[in-house]
């Protein structure tokens, strides 16, 4: 026998009242008598009634849904950001729909259609590495649906943004390698399409310039976040006539793969080459040697972006302001860049 969900018609029939009275009781309408509301709620619980949120949303013109689109879930970065965002949303009575684009522009466009069909009250977005056109995101602005960009942002959309100090973080990471005595520092850079990649590259270059270290273009390799390519890039760098003695890498997964590859080549870390990653991914402290990395405040990024979005939802469109929040990061030094002194016995 096919089971079916309890409806307001079932409750109305059992209590011998109209379905409109049941509907008003379920939404706490002030015109419904207290005893009637109590009877409806008790029977609804007994029958395991699930409210038809679509119908309620049509009445209230609010879905209490917030959409989040992220590029990937393979690293620990975006899941942690989502947790921070979702925790705050739930405190304000919002549910969250999460989609990931798998770093594909077409999938990101499809994700936005899902969000529009779900009638979200607002949306948080971190764009994919392939995204260079933003018409699919401008639709939300045209419809008056608030949007906040985080981490992966663009200049074309005039909306609130949450980022970290990518330039300063990269500058500090490279300067740390220089202070440990490294002079021939390579950079495995992120995709040029991303502002974060461009800022980190500039930080790398300016740190070298400050310390009067010549810039060698052969040591800068663009990296499209395809992890399978890392081993090829690292072997190429280490087999140069004058290989690097330092590596600054755009993200931790690539840096961890670089450590594995370099160790397999019989090269000592950090004695022969120091390595610094970016994001403080879950595995950065599990690899041997531990990876020196830039720690990004992942959950704070999520909660800050969500707070900006909630502020927009509560305001008229004319009151929206495209503020940018820049959060600080922190360099965590581990053995991949500097041997730690042993504690005295």
N, C-alpha and C positions, 0 to 999 in steps of 0.2 A: 504494500500500500504506500502510495506517495505521501510523504508528510508535507504539511504546509505551515507557514507562519501564522500566528494569531494576528488578527486585524482588529481595528476599532469597531468593525461591524459585530465581531464576536462579543466584545465587551459590552457594546450597546444592547445586544440581544439578551445577554445574561442578566443585565441590570435593568432592562426594560426602560432604557432612556434613549434619546436620539444620539446618532453618531457625532453630530456637531457638539453636543454637550460633552461627550467623551473626549473629543479633540481639544475643546477648550480646557477641560480638566487636566489633560496631559501637559498642556502648555501654561498651566497656572493662571488661567484667565480670571480676573477679579470678580466677574459676574457669576462664577460657579460657586455654589454653596460649599462650605467646608466639608460637610458630611458626604456630599456627592463626590467631591474631589478625593476624599479619603477612600471611599468605596471603589472608585475607578482605579486609583493607584494600587490598592491592595489586590484587586483582581488582575490588573496588568502584570504585577509581579508574580502572582500565582500561575498565570498562563504563560509566563516568560515572553511577554509582549515586547517586541523591538520596534521602537518608534520609526516611522518612515521619515527619515531626515530630509529627504528631497522635498516632501510636501511641506514640512515645517520651514525649510529654507525659503521656499517660494513665498510663504507668508511673511517671514522676517526679513527677506531679501539679504540674508547673510548665511553663509555656509559653515562658518566657524572652522574652515579648512585653510591651511597654509601649505603651499607647495614649496618644495626644495629640489633644485636640480643641481647635481654635482657631476664632474667629469668621470670619476672612477671610484671604485671601492676596493681596489687591489692593495693600496697602502692604508695605513691606519689614520692618515691625516683627515680625510673627509668624513669617515664614520665618527671620529671624535668631534668634529665641527657640528655634525648633525645632532649628536647627543646634546651638545651645549645649546643648540637652537631649540630642540624639541623639549628639553626640560623647562625652558622659560615659557614656551608656547603653552604647555600643559597647565602651567600655573594661571594662565589667563583664559583657560577654557577652550583652547584651540587644539584641534587634531592636525596631524602633519602627514602629507603625502610626499614620499621621496622617490625621485627618479634619477637614474644615472645614465649619462650619454655614452659611456664607454669610449670617450674621447672622439666621438663621431658627430659631425655637424648635423647630418640628417637625423640621427637619433635624438639629438638635442631639440631639433625642430619638432619631432614627433612628441617629445616630452612636454613641450609647451602646449601642444594641442590637447594632451591629456589633462593638463592643469586647467585650461580654459573650459573643457567639457565638464570638469569637476566643480567649476564655478568657485575656485579658490578666492579667498578674500585678499590674498597677497602672496607674493612669491619671492624666494631667495634663490639667486642663481650664481654659480661659478662656471664660467664658459669653458668649452672644450678647446683642445689645442688646434682644432680645425676651424674654429669659428672666426670668420672674418666679415660676415654680413650679419646684421642685427635686426632685420625687419621682423623676424618672428618674435623678438622680444619687445619691439616697439608697439606691437599689437596691445600688450598689456597697458602701456601708457595711454594709447588711444581709447581704451575701454575704461580708463580711470581705475585700473587695478594696480595698487602700489607694488613696487619692486625694489629690492636691495641687492646689489652685487657684492660678492665677497671673494677675497683671495685672487681669483682670476677675473679681472675687471677690464673694462674698455673705456676709452674717452668719449666715444660717440654717444653713449647713453647718459643723459643728464639725470642721474638718480643717486640716492645715497650709496656709499661704498664703504666696505670694511677691508682694510689691507694691513700688512705689517710693514715695518721699515726695511724693505728688501735691499735697498741700496746700502744703507748703513750696516745691515747684517752681513752682506757679502763683503763689504770693505773690511769689516772687523775680522771676518773669517780668513781672508787672504793675508791681512796684516799679521794675524796670529802665526800663519805659516812662515812669514818673513821673519818674525821675531824668534822663531825656532831655528833660524839659520838657512831656510830654504830660499833659493834664488831663481830656480828655473821651474816656475809654477804653471801647470797646465789647467785649463778650465773645460770641463764637460758641461756645455751650456744647454739650457732648455730651448724650446722652440722660439724663434724670433717673433712669432705671431703673438706671444704673450708678453704683457707689460712686465710681469714678474721676472721673466727671463732677461729682458732688456735692462731692467734695473740691477739685477744681480751681475750681469756682464759689465755694466758700467762701474759697479763697486769694485769688481775684480781689476779692471783696467786702471781705475784711479788709485787703488792701493799700490799697484806696481809703479805708477808714475810718481807717487809721493815718495817712494823709497828709491827712485831713480833706477828701477830695474827695467831693462829694455823689453818692449812688448814683441813677442814672437807669435805671429799669426798661426804658425804651424802647431802651436800648443793649444789653440782654441778650436774645439770641435762642437758644432751644433748637435744636439741630442733631442730626438723627438719622443722621448719617454718609452721607446720600444726597448724593453729590458734585454731582449735577445742580442741587440747590437752592441751592448756595453763591452762584452768580452773582446769583440773585434777592435773597438776603439782603443781600449786599454792596451791590448797587445801591440797595436800600431804605435802608440805613444812610447811604450817601454822598449820598443825595438828601434827607435830612432838612434841616429849616430850619437846625439846628445840627449838622452832621455830626461824627462822631468824629475825633479827631486821633491815636487809637491803637487798635489791635486786638489782643486776645489771643484766640487761636483754639484750639479743643480738640485738633486734630490737624494734622499738616503737609499732608496732601493738600488739606484745606480752605484752609489758609493759602496754599498755592501757587496755588490757584485764585483766591483773593482778590487776590493780587498781580497776576495776569493781568488780572482784571476791573478793578481800580483803575487799572492802567497804560492800559488801553483807554479809560478815562474821562478820561484826560489829567491825572490827579492824581499829583503827585510823591511818591515814597517814598524816604526817610523824612521829607523836609522837611515835607510836608503831613499825612502820616499814617505812624506807625510800626507795624510788624507783628511779632508774636511768635507762633510756632507751638509744637507740642509733639510730640516723639518723635525729632527729627533723622532724618527719613525720607531715603531715598536721593536724592530730587530736591531736597532743601532747599538744597544747595550748588550745584545746577545752574541754578536759576532766577535771573533777574537782576531786581532785586538779590538777593543771597544772603539766605536766610531765617534770621533769629535764631530759635533754637528751644531747647527743653529736650531735652537728650540723655539718653535712657534706656539703661541698660546691657543691651541686648537679650540678648546671648549669656549674660551672667552671670545674668539672670533665668531663662533656660532651664536652665543648669547647676545653679543653686541649687535650683530646683524639682525637678529630677531627683535631686539628692543627697538631698533630703528624702524623696522617694518611695522611693529605694533603701534608705534607713535604715528606713522602715516595712516594706518587704518582708522585711527580715532580722529583724524583731521579731514577737513575739506581739501580737495585737490589744490585749491588756491593757496593753501597754507603749507604745502609740501616744500621742503628745502633739500637740495642735493648735497648734503654734508658728506665729508669723507673722514672716517675715523681711522687713524693710523696707530696700530698697536706695537708695542716694543717686543723684541725677541731677545734671546740670550744665547751666548755661545757656551756650549757644554764641552769642556776639554776632556778627552779620553786618550787612550794609548795609541790611537792611529796617527796622532800628530806629535805626541810628546810622551816619552816614558815617564811614568809617575815614580817618584822616589818611594822605595820600600819603607814601610814603617819599621822603627827599631824593634829588635826582638826583646 
